[in-house]
Amino acid sequence: MNTIRNDKQAAKLKLDRISAAPPKKADRDEAKTEFDALGEELFDLQDLLWGAKMNSVLIVLQGRDTAGKDGTIKHVVGSLNPRGVSVTSFGVPSTEEREHDFLWRVHREAPRKGEFSIFNRSHYEDVLVARVNSLVPKPLWKLRYQHIRDFESLLTEHGTIVLKFFLHISQEEQEQRLLAREQEPRKAWKISAGDWEDRKHWGDYTRAYEEVFARTSTEQAPWHLVPSDAKWYRNLVVARTVAEALRPYRKQWQERLDEVGVEKKTELKAWRKKR
């Protein structure tokens, strides 16, 4: 799988040296077959997660404009039962949110046991946009890396499986996607001059992301850099990574459900005796 898992702080990555294209040997038809199978597996794993209520899952999606965060949610999360999934998009903070610490609005959206939470952009905007656009002083956003590590450590200590994805696209692919939006009536609503303005800061965002990976990658909450120039390959990599992260829990979730099943049968047997 042509993706990079970064799970160590200070592990320096240079985005410009990492390909955003799928590997040459990747086959689109084979990818579709695998993706469909992964969808069924993810639905089954989610059912166990929901029933056992021993863990929760947080998926963080970050990426430049047009990287495909919405598309990833549509295709990958679309395989899940919506009953146990919440999707939150973190935009410009409201007045109330600005009157609290930067993680206040984020922690409220953390997943409950048995559920998935998907962050379409996240707390990382506070060390990306805030940094590039100088929205807060440098000493303040520098402190936030530690706060983020502590926050994610707290989640994992309480059973949350944290998966962080950076959808990596090339500058050339982004330009093509931005231009395509202007030509497609159904996507014209997504047009924003701000997207083109942000392209002027490509290098600034590159450095900001590289520092994010270096300072917030941990064994419990690693970053996965996903080649995203090809949407079909991006979806496959994310689905495969989520499935690989959940599979080790299958046995213990099933054992817990077996225990619950015995308890429920005992309760039912006692109820019938009283009739």
PyMOL commands that set and color helices and strands:
alter all, ss='L'
color gray80, all
select helices_A, chain A and resi 15-17+28-52+69-75+77-79+82-84+95-98+104-107+123-127+129-132+138-157+171-183+185-190+193-199+202-216+231-274
alter helices_A, ss='H'
color red, helices_A
select strands_A, chain A and resi 4-6+56-63+85-89+116-120+160-168+223-227
alter strands_A, ss='S'
color yellow, strands_A
deselect
rebuild
show_as cartoon
